[in-house]
Amino acid sequence: MIRMKLRIATYNIHKGVTSFRGTPRIYALKQALATVEADILFLQEVQGRHDRHAVRHAHLWPDEAQHEFLAGDGQHAAYGMNAVYDHGHHGNALLSGYPIGSSRNQDVSDHAFEQRGILHCVVQTPKVDVHCFVVHLGLFAGGRWRQTQALIEAVQASAPQDEPVIIAGDFNDWGNRLGADLRNRLGVCEVFDEQDTSNQNSLLHQLGWRKPQIKPARTFPAVLPWLRLDRIYVRGFNVHGAQVLQGSPWAKLSDHAPILATLELN
């Protein structure tokens, strides 16, 4: 039987600008992403259009939308426009080395001040179709919970149980309160779950004194990651490894650090 591995990454690119000066970093970001050699990239805060940056930083701002620029000639791209304003718009994007058979963006905005969406793409690998969901949840706990319910319903409605699923993005879930519902209702695991179970064999756990807690990786702020905001949930895969990309050049490209994982289809 032919085994197939996928390298995937999720990254909130902060619209391709540095947070403190608003200086475009999209060209450096493209170079850094090329070194990751990911088969599928789940991107958040992707700038589809920004007229002011295009004028003010003409030599640092590409002519095409960021998802098209980052994909270049070698990748397929899909974009879900979420936030729209007078001078442009931004949203989520998926870049894939494999064809994207279909894509659909679902509006899950919880209020007028935060436009959020779920981008669902079906990636056609040589072995099987993979359902990919790119998410960026809201800043308020109630909204995140409702958006998670919408995500669960979207996966249940569109991804059959026998087809693999990857859900990745910026969950803003620093309290780690959403994962249990996703695991229980969708049968997914987070790519750092197995790496966090080493404490299960400790003496305290064996004596029943301490229940091990499964915690996602720290990804924010990129310069010194502390908060656990970003996730990759999978179904139908074995996880061969996962890591947060830290240090140079990532600390200067966005306020989030990317997560890279290696998966193998079951």
C-alpha positions as MATLAB code, in Angstrom:
seq = 'MIRMKLRIATYNIHKGVTSFRGTPRIYALKQALATVEADILFLQEVQGRHDRHAVRHAHLWPDEAQHEFLAGDGQHAAYGMNAVYDHGHHGNALLSGYPIGSSRNQDVSDHAFEQRGILHCVVQTPKVDVHCFVVHLGLFAGGRWRQTQALIEAVQASAPQDEPVIIAGDFNDWGNRLGADLRNRLGVCEVFDEQDTSNQNSLLHQLGWRKPQIKPARTFPAVLPWLRLDRIYVRGFNVHGAQVLQGSPWAKLSDHAPILATLELN';
ca = [
       0.000    0.000    0.000;
       1.330    3.441   -0.965;
       1.770    5.704    2.046;
       1.435    9.428    1.651;
       2.849   12.142    3.854;
       1.846   15.796    3.911;
       3.723   18.772    5.298;
       1.207   21.385    6.394;
       1.504   24.723    8.130;
      -0.828   27.313    9.604;
       0.157   30.955    9.910;
      -1.520   34.255   10.776;
       0.534   36.563    8.546;
      -0.792   39.859   10.031;
      -1.693   41.177    6.557;
       1.953   41.000    5.488;
       3.060   44.007    7.565;
       5.000   44.457   10.789;
       2.704   45.331   13.669;
       4.663   48.258   15.113;
       5.431   50.313   11.988;
       3.073   48.959    9.367;
       6.037   48.255    7.100;
       5.257   45.628    4.441;
       7.114   42.343    4.909;
       5.311   40.351    2.245;
       8.398   39.706    0.093;
      10.423   38.428    3.060;
       7.408   36.407    4.162;
       7.227   34.704    0.763;
      10.907   33.761    0.968;
      10.475   32.357    4.470;
       7.415   30.299    3.532;
       9.310   28.811    0.587;
      11.853   27.307    3.012;
       9.060   25.489    4.867;
       8.241   23.439    1.749;
       4.680   22.838    2.915;
       2.294   20.904    0.701;
      -0.661   22.869    2.112;
      -0.597   26.278    3.812;
      -3.471   27.553    5.962;
      -3.174   31.356    6.141;
      -5.104   33.968    8.121;
      -5.224   37.770    7.831;
      -4.372   37.640    4.149;
      -4.726   40.985    2.402;
      -6.762   40.614   -0.762;
      -6.499   44.334   -1.491;
      -5.150   47.403    0.286;
      -5.134   50.549   -1.837;
      -3.297   52.686    0.744;
      -0.341   50.309    1.098;
      -0.230   49.895   -2.682;
       0.265   53.663   -3.054;
       2.390   54.381    0.021;
       4.711   51.374   -0.360;
       4.617   50.751   -4.099;
       8.075   49.138   -4.213;
       7.259   46.842   -1.246;
       3.716   45.854   -2.170;
       2.909   43.292   -4.903;
       0.473   44.128   -7.677;
      -1.651   41.016   -7.117;
      -3.542   39.871   -4.035;
      -1.354   38.380   -1.310;
      -2.648   34.826   -1.712;
      -1.852   34.956   -5.428;
       1.560   36.501   -4.805;
       2.493   33.940   -2.145;
       1.316   31.051   -4.306;
       3.287   32.157   -7.344;
       3.364   29.747  -10.292;
       3.838   26.541   -8.327;
       0.760   26.422   -6.084;
      -2.998   26.570   -6.256;
      -4.750   29.200   -4.119;
      -8.198   29.877   -2.679;
      -9.258   32.994   -0.801;
     -12.153   33.674    1.540;
     -12.874   37.400    1.839;
     -14.107   38.262    5.321;
     -13.426   41.889    6.309;
     -14.320   44.521    3.710;
     -13.551   48.245    4.001;
     -13.275   51.275    1.728;
      -9.626   50.742    0.819;
      -9.552   46.946    0.625;
     -10.358   43.620    2.223;
      -8.715   40.662    3.958;
      -9.559   37.111    4.976;
      -8.322   33.518    5.037;
      -6.497   31.652    2.284;
      -5.351   28.167    1.412;
      -2.273   27.489   -0.724;
      -1.773   23.976   -2.015;
       0.703   22.108   -4.153;
      -2.207   19.868   -5.148;
      -5.284   20.995   -7.105;
      -8.133   22.572   -5.150;
     -11.276   20.867   -6.405;
     -13.686   23.266   -4.732;
     -13.766   26.095   -2.215;
     -16.491   27.794   -0.205;
     -16.306   30.625    2.309;
     -18.903   30.696    5.093;
     -19.589   33.899    6.993;
     -19.528   33.230   10.751;
     -19.272   36.838   11.941;
     -20.695   37.172   15.434;
     -21.098   40.953   15.415;
     -20.503   43.933   13.146;
     -17.036   44.775   14.492;
     -15.361   41.432   13.674;
     -15.864   39.854   10.273;
     -14.932   36.160   10.406;
     -15.258   33.251    8.015;
     -14.597   29.549    7.535;
     -12.886   28.694    4.244;
     -13.568   25.084    3.206;
     -11.439   23.670    0.386;
     -11.331   20.157   -1.017;
      -7.721   19.381   -1.937;
      -7.268   16.637   -4.506;
      -4.201   14.626   -3.521;
      -3.150   11.604   -5.625;
      -4.498    9.277   -2.949;
      -7.684   10.879   -1.604;
      -9.580   14.167   -1.341;
      -8.695   16.086    1.840;
     -11.187   18.487    3.399;
      -9.319   21.587    4.579;
     -10.927   24.228    6.796;
      -9.142   27.548    7.405;
     -10.458   29.426   10.429;
      -9.856   32.637   12.353;
     -12.143   32.900   15.355;
     -13.181   36.039   17.222;
     -11.721   37.800   20.230;
     -14.689   37.244   22.558;
     -15.364   33.919   24.285;
     -19.072   33.775   23.468;
     -18.462   34.480   19.815;
     -15.697   31.884   19.604;
     -18.000   29.245   21.060;
     -20.753   30.031   18.544;
     -18.239   30.061   15.689;
     -16.922   26.689   16.845;
     -20.461   25.278   16.738;
     -20.779   26.597   13.177;
     -17.434   24.980   12.320;
     -18.538   21.626   13.727;
     -21.778   21.779   11.757;
     -19.895   22.732    8.580;
     -17.523   19.766    8.915;
     -20.343   17.351    9.698;
     -22.356   18.563    6.707;
     -19.568   18.574    4.119;
     -16.885   16.018    5.095;
     -17.994   12.366    5.168;
     -16.686   10.323    8.105;
     -14.400    8.240    5.859;
     -12.672   11.267    4.311;
      -9.675   12.997    5.957;
     -10.041   16.422    7.531;
      -7.609   19.193    8.480;
      -8.850   22.197   10.476;
      -6.225   24.869   11.046;
      -5.941   28.503   11.934;
      -5.978   31.158   14.616;
      -8.549   30.043   17.198;
      -7.773   32.855   19.684;
      -8.468   30.166   22.283;
      -5.900   31.126   24.904;
      -8.031   29.453   27.608;
      -8.020   26.137   25.689;
     -11.799   25.732   26.032;
     -12.823   24.737   22.500;
     -10.751   21.646   21.822;
     -12.820   19.147   23.823;
     -15.970   19.843   21.802;
     -14.083   19.504   18.514;
     -12.517   16.205   19.604;
     -15.747   14.719   20.923;
     -18.037   15.704   18.064;
     -15.683   15.476   15.082;
     -13.264   12.754   16.145;
     -10.247   14.984   15.523;
      -6.994   15.313   17.421;
      -4.667   18.301   17.689;
      -1.170   17.802   16.295;
       0.456   18.434   19.684;
      -1.819   16.035   21.594;
       0.566   13.084   21.585;
       3.572   15.247   22.401;
       1.750   16.451   25.508;
       0.871   13.032   26.918;
       4.290   12.220   28.378;
       2.992   13.198   31.820;
       0.452   10.384   31.697;
       3.108    7.896   32.766;
       4.245    9.940   35.717;
       3.936    8.531   39.230;
       1.438   11.229   40.210;
      -0.841   10.287   37.331;
      -0.581    6.567   38.063;
      -1.622    7.246   41.655;
      -4.579    9.258   40.421;
      -3.365   12.464   42.024;
      -2.949   14.427   38.865;
      -4.866   14.370   35.626;
      -2.636   15.268   32.645;
      -3.729   18.313   30.678;
      -3.410   18.351   26.913;
      -2.197   21.781   25.872;
      -1.616   23.256   22.408;
       1.639   24.976   21.536;
       2.508   28.577   22.372;
       2.478   30.743   19.242;
       1.919   34.368   20.311;
       3.631   36.800   20.315;
       6.107   35.540   17.738;
       9.103   37.233   19.356;
       8.543   35.262   22.576;
       5.576   32.887   22.218;
       3.470   32.586   25.352;
      -0.232   32.421   24.469;
      -1.686   29.282   22.857;
      -3.721   30.747   19.990;
      -3.113   28.620   16.897;
      -4.177   25.033   16.237;
      -4.106   22.205   13.721;
      -6.803   19.551   14.210;
      -6.765   16.438   12.006;
      -8.853   13.350   11.310;
      -7.724   10.397    9.221;
      -4.016   11.096    9.715;
      -1.140    9.914   11.860;
       0.888   12.836   13.203;
       4.617   12.284   12.648;
       5.741   15.558   14.173;
       4.760   19.133   14.923;
       6.719   22.242   15.804;
       6.376   25.983   16.241;
       8.761   27.890   13.970;
      10.545   30.426   16.164;
      13.503   32.759   15.983;
      14.804   34.279   12.779;
      13.161   35.166   10.472;
       9.728   34.400   11.946;
       9.941   36.806   14.895;
      10.046   39.758   12.473;
       7.438   38.687    9.918;
       4.206   38.580   11.945;
       2.883   38.776   15.486;
       2.144   35.015   15.363;
       4.593   32.149   14.946;
       3.629   29.477   12.396;
       2.997   25.803   13.198;
       4.428   23.116   10.931;
       3.255   19.500   11.063;
       4.036   16.305    9.169;
       1.039   14.022    8.629;
       0.582   10.587    7.134;
      -2.729    9.405    5.737;
      -4.149    6.409    7.608;
];
